[in-house]
Amino acid sequence: MSGRIPSMLVLLGAISLGLMQRVTSQTAPAPPPTPVYGPSHVEVEPLHLVFDLPDGIRSRVDLADQTNEKFQKKSPTGEKCVSVPALAFDPAVVRRIYFYHYRGDCFDAGVTPGTLRNVVRSALTGILQASGKPSMASPLDYELAHHPATVISGNVYSEANHGLLFGEMACASVEGDIACWAFISSTAPKAARLAALPVRFDGNDAVPIIPEDLSRFVALPSITYRDEQRHLEFTYPGSFANVQPRANDILKKKTEEADAIQKKTFGCMKLLLNADDLEDDKRSDIFFYALPMECGKLKPGPSTLRDFAAGIAKGLAKTSNSESGKPTIYKLAGEDAAVVRGRLHPSSGKNVELFETCTILGPDILCWQMTSTSVEGLAALAASTVSFSGHPATPLVPLDVLQRTELDKK
């Protein structure tokens, strides 16, 4: 092994931990336009429905008008295919409600269950996409006051809001048209509470647009990261949201502060995914990166993998208030892999369990680092699956392998 490899690998062990830090942007938001508010009572006569906005959320007539101006496509009868009767925002916190009306005669196939699914998926994706790359669940069919309906959820990392945004959206077939409500907030529970907004059809009793039990059922069950270049799929728990822009910012900052040798290592690293658990108290993270072997003049083979894992273990051991175990070699989706366990001891709060596992795929070394405040949480993350070149998916770190790497309890 080259004499300069250990220092590079030790550095990598510390880098990936540093990228887990929370950072906030110092960029000041642009001044908002002067708002024009509308009534809190929303009544849409063509759809025979009414609802009232929650306390603190105000209808923005000016924003609704601006949005309606962008929709130009018209139905065979000359009506706009899409209109926005209401856009409403809470000026104090992130709570938003979007209400859309789609004309049924603008869809060639009419308003079918498939139409509802396509509309709800594309509409919520478009809303969240304004902030970044969203993670989306699959749409789920249900009935809203005897009207065929479909619900979907998603989340996205928003740099403008310095955190995650969560959305739920429902679309229902009403009077031959489609009525859609989107609910956006800064946490999944807040979005679910917004989504339970009562609505009345034809003067009947009010019902929640998305009942809370349905919100829980439609939550993201899993998310799959697909890398077409490397022909791999990585599926992890749906409670995680992609926060890669934050990690990219940290990596850029660390590169600026690094010396010449470190700059080369940072420059070689390709961050593929950084995701956080949506429940902050778990402090669980996924950090997935690639390092081209030519960067360290490494050669493919088991010995390189063992040396790489040994370097990571040394890097973790050198990190302040931490400990690490020895590398364990195993098979990951048919490929040789090495996993190292570690434990962080923060000055306050619970200890953080972690593992980092690496494999060689083509010209790259691929590594996943995962953290959790419990051994059980780490085991759940280890059960995330990986597939190479379309072959059957296997656990990232099988449970028996993870148990063999467990550190002494302290």
C-alpha positions as CSV (number, residue, x, y, z in Angstrom):
1,M,0.0,0.0,0.0
2,S,1.3,3.4,-0.9
3,G,2.8,5.4,2.0
4,R,0.4,8.3,1.3
5,I,-2.8,6.2,1.4
6,P,-3.2,6.0,5.2
7,S,-3.3,9.8,5.7
8,M,-5.9,10.1,2.9
9,L,-8.1,7.4,4.3
10,V,-7.8,8.7,7.8
11,L,-8.9,12.1,6.5
12,L,-11.9,10.4,4.8
13,G,-13.0,8.9,8.1
14,A,-13.2,12.3,9.6
15,I,-14.6,14.0,6.5
16,S,-17.8,12.0,6.4
17,L,-18.5,12.7,10.1
18,G,-18.0,16.4,9.6
19,L,-20.5,16.5,6.8
20,M,-23.2,15.5,9.3
21,Q,-23.1,18.8,11.0
22,R,-26.0,21.2,10.8
23,V,-25.4,24.5,9.0
24,T,-27.5,27.5,8.2
25,S,-27.3,29.9,5.3
26,Q,-26.6,33.6,5.9
27,T,-28.3,34.7,2.7
28,A,-31.1,37.2,3.5
29,P,-34.4,36.4,1.8
30,A,-35.7,38.8,-0.9
31,P,-38.3,41.3,0.4
32,P,-41.8,39.9,-0.1
33,P,-44.3,41.8,-2.3
34,T,-47.0,43.8,-0.7
35,P,-49.7,41.2,0.1
36,V,-53.3,41.5,-1.0
37,Y,-55.5,39.4,1.3
38,G,-58.8,37.7,0.5
39,P,-61.6,36.2,2.6
40,S,-60.9,33.1,4.8
41,H,-64.2,31.5,3.5
42,V,-63.7,29.8,0.2
43,E,-66.7,28.9,-1.9
44,V,-66.4,27.4,-5.4
45,E,-69.9,27.3,-6.9
46,P,-69.1,25.1,-10.0
47,L,-67.8,22.4,-7.7
48,H,-70.5,22.9,-5.1
49,L,-67.9,23.0,-2.2
50,V,-66.9,25.3,0.6
51,F,-64.2,25.3,3.2
52,D,-62.7,27.8,5.7
53,L,-59.0,28.5,6.1
54,P,-57.5,27.7,9.5
55,D,-56.7,30.5,11.9
56,G,-53.5,32.3,11.0
57,I,-53.6,31.3,7.4
58,R,-54.6,34.1,5.0
59,S,-55.7,33.9,1.4
60,R,-53.3,35.8,-1.0
61,V,-55.4,37.2,-3.8
62,D,-52.4,38.8,-5.5
63,L,-50.5,35.5,-5.7
64,A,-53.5,33.6,-6.9
65,D,-54.0,36.2,-9.7
66,Q,-50.4,35.9,-10.7
67,T,-50.6,32.1,-10.9
68,N,-53.9,32.2,-12.9
69,E,-52.2,34.5,-15.4
70,K,-49.7,31.8,-16.2
71,F,-52.4,29.2,-17.1
72,Q,-53.4,29.9,-20.7
73,K,-54.6,26.5,-22.0
74,K,-58.4,26.5,-22.6
75,S,-61.0,23.8,-22.7
76,P,-63.2,23.2,-25.8
77,T,-65.8,25.5,-24.3
78,G,-63.3,28.3,-23.9
79,E,-62.7,28.0,-20.1
80,K,-59.2,27.8,-18.7
81,C,-58.2,24.2,-18.1
82,V,-56.6,25.0,-14.8
83,S,-57.5,27.8,-12.3
84,V,-56.4,28.6,-8.7
85,P,-59.4,29.7,-6.7
86,A,-57.2,30.1,-3.5
87,L,-53.6,30.3,-2.4
88,A,-53.2,30.8,1.3
89,F,-50.2,31.3,3.6
90,D,-49.3,31.7,7.2
91,P,-47.2,34.9,7.4
92,A,-45.5,33.7,10.7
93,V,-44.5,30.1,9.9
94,V,-44.4,27.6,7.0
95,R,-48.0,26.6,6.5
96,R,-49.4,26.8,3.0
97,I,-52.6,25.7,1.3
98,Y,-53.0,25.5,-2.5
99,F,-56.4,24.9,-4.1
100,Y,-56.6,24.0,-7.8
101,H,-59.6,23.5,-10.1
102,Y,-59.0,21.3,-13.3
103,R,-61.7,21.2,-15.9
104,G,-62.6,17.6,-16.8
105,D,-63.1,18.3,-20.5
106,C,-59.4,19.2,-20.9
107,F,-58.5,15.5,-20.4
108,D,-58.9,13.2,-23.5
109,A,-59.7,10.2,-21.3
110,G,-62.0,12.1,-19.0
111,V,-61.6,12.1,-15.2
112,T,-60.6,8.5,-14.5
113,P,-58.7,7.1,-11.4
114,G,-55.6,7.1,-13.6
115,T,-56.2,10.8,-14.4
116,L,-56.5,11.6,-10.7
117,R,-53.2,9.8,-9.9
118,N,-51.4,11.6,-12.7
119,V,-52.7,15.0,-11.7
120,V,-52.0,14.6,-8.0
121,R,-48.5,13.3,-8.6
122,S,-47.4,15.9,-11.1
123,A,-49.0,18.8,-9.1
124,L,-47.3,18.1,-5.8
125,T,-44.1,17.2,-7.5
126,G,-44.2,20.6,-9.2
127,I,-44.9,22.5,-6.0
128,L,-42.0,20.8,-4.1
129,Q,-39.7,20.9,-7.1
130,A,-39.6,24.7,-6.8
131,S,-37.4,24.1,-3.7
132,G,-35.2,21.2,-4.8
133,K,-35.4,17.6,-5.8
134,P,-38.4,16.0,-4.0
135,S,-38.9,12.5,-2.7
136,M,-42.4,11.3,-3.5
137,A,-44.6,8.5,-2.3
138,S,-46.9,6.5,-4.5
139,P,-50.5,7.8,-4.9
140,L,-53.3,6.1,-2.9
141,D,-56.9,6.0,-4.0
142,Y,-59.7,6.7,-1.5
143,E,-63.2,8.4,-1.3
144,L,-63.7,12.0,-0.2
145,A,-67.3,12.4,0.8
146,H,-68.4,9.7,-1.8
147,H,-66.2,11.3,-4.5
148,P,-63.4,9.2,-6.0
149,A,-60.1,10.7,-4.8
150,T,-56.3,10.2,-4.7
151,V,-53.8,11.3,-2.1
152,I,-50.0,11.5,-2.2
153,S,-47.2,12.8,0.0
154,G,-43.6,14.0,-0.5
155,N,-40.8,16.1,1.0
156,V,-37.9,18.2,-0.2
157,Y,-34.9,20.0,1.2
158,S,-35.4,23.8,0.9
159,E,-32.4,26.0,1.0
160,A,-34.7,29.1,1.2
161,N,-36.3,27.7,4.4
162,H,-33.0,26.2,5.8
163,G,-34.7,22.8,6.2
164,L,-37.2,20.3,5.0
165,L,-40.6,20.9,3.6
166,F,-43.4,18.3,3.7
167,G,-46.4,18.1,1.5
168,E,-49.6,16.2,1.2
169,M,-52.0,16.6,-1.7
170,A,-55.5,15.2,-2.5
171,C,-57.4,15.4,-5.8
172,A,-61.1,14.4,-6.1
173,S,-63.5,14.0,-9.0
174,V,-66.2,16.5,-8.5
175,E,-69.0,17.4,-10.9
176,G,-67.0,16.0,-13.8
177,D,-64.0,18.2,-12.9
178,I,-61.0,17.8,-10.5
179,A,-60.6,19.6,-7.2
180,C,-57.1,19.5,-5.6
181,W,-55.8,20.7,-2.3
182,A,-52.0,20.8,-1.5
183,F,-50.8,21.3,2.1
184,I,-47.2,22.3,2.8
185,S,-45.5,22.7,6.2
186,S,-42.1,22.4,7.9
187,T,-42.8,19.0,9.6
188,A,-44.8,15.9,8.6
189,P,-47.2,16.2,11.6
190,K,-48.0,19.9,10.8
191,A,-48.7,19.0,7.1
192,A,-51.0,16.2,8.2
193,R,-52.9,18.5,10.5
194,L,-53.4,21.0,7.7
195,A,-54.5,18.2,5.4
196,A,-57.4,17.3,7.8
197,L,-59.0,20.7,6.8
198,P,-62.8,20.2,6.7
199,V,-64.7,20.6,3.4
200,R,-68.4,20.6,2.7
201,F,-69.9,19.3,-0.6
202,D,-73.5,20.3,-1.6
203,G,-74.2,21.6,1.9
204,N,-73.6,18.3,3.6
205,D,-71.7,17.7,6.8
206,A,-68.0,18.7,6.6
207,V,-65.4,16.0,6.3
208,P,-61.6,16.1,6.5
209,I,-59.9,16.4,3.1
210,I,-57.2,13.9,4.1
211,P,-58.1,12.1,7.4
212,E,-55.1,11.8,9.7
213,D,-55.1,7.9,9.6
214,L,-54.9,8.2,5.8
215,S,-52.0,10.7,6.2
216,R,-50.0,8.1,8.2
217,F,-50.8,5.4,5.7
218,V,-49.6,7.4,2.7
219,A,-46.3,8.4,4.3
220,L,-43.2,7.5,2.3
221,P,-42.6,3.7,3.0
222,S,-39.2,3.7,1.3
223,I,-37.1,5.7,-1.1
224,T,-34.9,4.4,-3.9
225,Y,-31.7,6.2,-5.0
226,R,-30.9,5.2,-8.6
227,D,-27.5,5.7,-10.2
228,E,-27.8,5.0,-13.9
229,Q,-24.0,5.6,-14.4
230,R,-23.0,3.0,-11.8
231,H,-26.0,0.7,-12.5
232,L,-27.0,0.6,-8.8
233,E,-30.1,1.0,-6.7
234,F,-30.1,1.8,-3.0
235,T,-33.4,1.7,-1.1
236,Y,-33.6,3.2,2.4
237,P,-36.4,4.1,4.9
238,G,-39.0,6.5,3.7
239,S,-38.7,8.6,6.9
240,F,-35.5,10.1,5.5
241,A,-35.3,13.2,3.3
242,N,-32.6,14.2,1.0
243,V,-30.6,17.1,2.4
244,Q,-27.7,16.9,0.0
245,P,-27.5,20.7,-0.7
246,R,-26.6,21.2,2.9
247,A,-23.9,18.6,2.7
248,N,-22.5,20.1,-0.5
249,D,-22.3,23.5,1.3
250,I,-20.3,21.9,4.1
251,L,-18.0,20.1,1.7
252,K,-17.4,23.3,-0.2
253,K,-16.5,25.1,3.1
254,K,-14.2,22.4,4.2
255,T,-12.4,22.4,0.9
256,E,-11.8,26.1,1.2
257,E,-10.3,25.6,4.6
258,A,-8.2,22.5,3.7
259,D,-4.5,22.3,2.9
260,A,-3.2,21.2,-0.6
261,I,-3.3,17.5,0.1
262,Q,-6.7,17.7,1.7
263,K,-8.1,19.7,-1.2
264,K,-7.2,16.9,-3.6
265,T,-9.1,14.4,-1.4
266,F,-12.1,16.6,-1.1
267,G,-12.0,17.3,-4.8
268,C,-12.0,13.6,-5.6
269,M,-15.0,12.8,-3.4
270,K,-18.3,12.6,-5.1
271,L,-21.2,13.0,-2.8
272,L,-24.1,10.8,-4.0
273,L,-26.6,11.1,-1.2
274,N,-27.0,12.7,2.2
275,A,-30.3,12.1,3.9
276,D,-31.7,12.9,7.4
277,D,-34.4,11.1,9.4
278,L,-37.5,13.3,9.5
279,E,-37.8,12.8,13.3
280,D,-35.1,15.0,14.6
281,D,-34.8,13.2,18.0
282,K,-33.5,10.1,16.3
283,R,-30.5,12.0,14.9
284,S,-30.2,9.4,12.1
285,D,-28.2,10.2,9.0
286,I,-27.2,8.5,5.7
287,F,-24.1,9.6,3.9
288,F,-23.2,7.9,0.6
289,Y,-20.2,8.9,-1.5
290,A,-17.9,7.6,-4.2
291,L,-14.1,8.0,-4.5
292,P,-12.3,7.3,-7.8
293,M,-9.5,4.8,-7.1
294,E,-7.2,6.7,-9.5
295,C,-7.3,9.6,-7.1
296,G,-5.3,7.6,-4.6
297,K,-3.5,5.5,-7.2
298,L,-5.3,2.5,-5.8
299,K,-5.7,-0.9,-7.5
300,P,-8.9,-3.0,-7.4
301,G,-8.7,-6.0,-5.1
302,P,-9.5,-7.3,-1.6
303,S,-6.3,-6.0,-0.2
304,T,-7.1,-2.4,-1.3
305,L,-10.6,-2.8,0.3
306,R,-9.1,-4.0,3.6
307,D,-6.6,-1.1,3.6
308,F,-9.3,1.4,2.8
309,A,-11.5,0.1,5.6
310,A,-8.5,0.2,8.0
311,G,-7.9,3.8,7.1
312,I,-11.5,4.6,7.8
313,A,-11.2,2.9,11.2
314,K,-8.1,5.0,12.0
315,G,-9.9,8.1,10.9
316,L,-12.9,7.4,13.1
317,A,-10.6,6.7,16.0
318,K,-8.8,10.0,15.5
319,T,-12.1,11.9,15.6
320,S,-12.7,13.6,19.0
321,N,-14.8,11.7,21.5
322,S,-15.2,8.6,19.4
323,E,-14.2,4.9,19.2
324,S,-14.1,2.4,16.4
325,G,-13.8,-1.3,15.8
326,K,-11.9,-3.5,13.3
327,P,-12.9,-3.9,9.7
328,T,-15.0,-7.0,8.8
329,I,-15.0,-8.4,5.3
330,Y,-18.3,-9.7,3.8
331,K,-20.3,-10.0,0.5
332,L,-22.5,-7.1,-0.6
333,A,-24.8,-8.1,-3.5
334,G,-22.1,-10.5,-4.6
335,E,-19.2,-8.0,-4.3
336,D,-16.5,-7.9,-1.6
337,A,-17.3,-5.3,1.0
338,A,-15.8,-4.1,4.3
339,V,-17.7,-2.6,7.3
340,V,-16.4,-0.7,10.3
341,R,-18.4,0.1,13.4
342,G,-18.0,3.3,15.5
343,R,-19.5,5.2,18.3
344,L,-19.5,9.0,19.0
345,H,-19.7,10.4,22.5
346,P,-21.0,14.0,22.2
347,S,-20.6,16.4,25.1
348,S,-24.3,16.5,25.6
349,G,-27.1,14.1,24.5
350,K,-27.1,10.4,23.7
351,N,-24.2,8.4,22.2
352,V,-24.3,8.0,18.4
353,E,-23.9,4.6,16.9
354,L,-22.5,4.4,13.4
355,F,-21.1,2.1,10.7
356,E,-19.3,2.7,7.4
357,T,-19.3,0.1,4.8
358,C,-17.5,0.2,1.5
359,T,-17.2,-1.8,-1.7
360,I,-15.4,-1.5,-5.1
361,L,-17.6,-1.0,-8.1
362,G,-15.9,-0.3,-11.4
363,P,-13.4,2.5,-11.0
364,D,-14.8,3.7,-7.7
365,I,-14.9,2.9,-4.1
366,L,-18.4,3.3,-2.8
367,C,-19.1,4.0,0.9
368,W,-22.2,4.4,3.0
369,Q,-21.9,5.9,6.5
370,M,-25.0,5.6,8.7
371,T,-25.7,6.9,12.2
372,S,-28.3,6.5,14.8
373,T,-28.7,7.0,18.6
374,S,-29.6,3.4,19.1
375,V,-28.3,0.0,18.1
376,E,-31.8,-0.9,17.0
377,G,-32.0,2.1,14.7
378,L,-28.6,1.3,13.2
379,A,-29.8,-2.2,12.5
380,A,-32.8,-0.8,10.7
381,L,-30.6,1.3,8.5
382,A,-28.3,-1.7,7.8
383,A,-31.3,-3.5,6.5
384,S,-31.5,-0.9,3.6
385,T,-31.0,-2.8,0.3
386,V,-28.5,-2.5,-2.5
387,S,-28.7,-3.9,-6.0
388,F,-26.0,-3.8,-8.7
389,S,-26.8,-4.1,-12.5
390,G,-30.4,-5.2,-11.9
391,H,-29.5,-8.2,-9.7
392,P,-31.7,-9.1,-6.7
393,A,-31.3,-6.6,-3.8
394,T,-29.6,-7.6,-0.6
395,P,-29.2,-5.9,2.8
396,L,-26.5,-3.3,2.9
397,V,-25.1,-5.0,6.0
398,P,-26.7,-8.3,6.9
399,L,-27.7,-8.5,10.6
400,D,-25.2,-11.3,11.4
401,V,-22.4,-9.2,10.0
402,L,-23.5,-6.1,11.9
403,Q,-23.7,-8.1,15.1
404,R,-20.1,-9.4,14.6
405,T,-18.9,-5.8,14.4
406,E,-20.7,-4.5,17.6
407,L,-18.5,-2.5,20.0
408,D,-18.4,-3.1,23.7
409,K,-21.3,-1.3,25.5
410,K,-20.2,1.7,27.6
